[in-house]
Amino acid sequence: MKEYPSLPRAADAPDRLFAEGHLWVLEKIDGAHLRFQLQEAGFLRFGDRATVYDDPGAVPAPYRPAVRHVRERLDREALRRAVDDVERVVLFGESTHHHAIAYDWDRIPPFLGFDVWDGESFLTADAVERVFERLGLQPVNAIEREVRARDFDPDSYTVPASKWYDGPAEGVVVRNKRGDRAKIHHPRFREVDDTVPVDAPAEELASRYATPRRFEKLATKLEVHEEPVTVDRLYERAIEDTAREHHKQLYHADDPVDMSAFRSAVAALTRKFLAERYG
């Protein structure tokens, strides 16, 4: 599956990016890289920046809400109609789980698309926006469109507020129609430690994060989609939901949480919630 090229800072971008043509300025989302392609047989194949997961069960928990979101919303037939060979197309986006920014998790989609490889080249920013919208997925939001490159000064540019929480965007990605791109970080996020230590046992963290309110929210979503609210299904959603929102705390590199104990505690809380909910 096509890998995405590294994104240079504005100071390291090709000179022509800010010297000619027009630019799109997109909100840079704080999350994790997720790519996918539709297989000829109809299955979706996912990968992060470095790994492709042929076994869906191997996708790490923080990415699973994004994977489910894509599976549920992607218009596969629209993609098939648009191209001759679907397996040549790779779609790229951000799995929105917590690293540096605590977004409004009920508002920001689990997946936001930012680029499309058509088998030969990356599409232009305007085409990317149209493709994701036609396929039933939301693209990253454009802050400005068709800005004259000569009028854009990356050194004095002020990163605006984010669309997805009450605070500044992590940064912006600037693109032209020739495929050149660069990132500009908000000063607050130029040097950010992606993880924070926690000083609590796994069972306490389970009680802190897998709350009755979270279970009720997830159970209601299942009911809205006419899916059975079983222990296994609700437990799986609770694990994914907490991993998405509390990735920093649960996956701290130096002192990781005992995820086996955490999962066991969440399972017990799931059973307790359902017993109380249904009497």
Buried (B, 14 or more C-beta within 10 A) or exposed (E): EBBBEEEBEBEEBBEEBBEEBBBBBBBBBBBBBBBBBBEEEEEBBBBBEEEBBEEEEEBBBBBBBBBBBBBEBBEBEEBBEBEEEBBEBBBBBBBBBBBBBEBEBEEBBBBBBBBBBBEEEBBBBBEBBBBBEEBBBBBBBBBEEEBEBEEBEBEEBEBBEBBBBEEBBBBBBBBBBEBBBBBBBBEBBEEEEBBEEBEEBBBEBBBEBBBEEBBEBBBEEBEEEEEEBEEEBBBBBBBBBBBBBBBBBBBBEEEEBEBEBBBBBBBBBBEEBBEEEEE
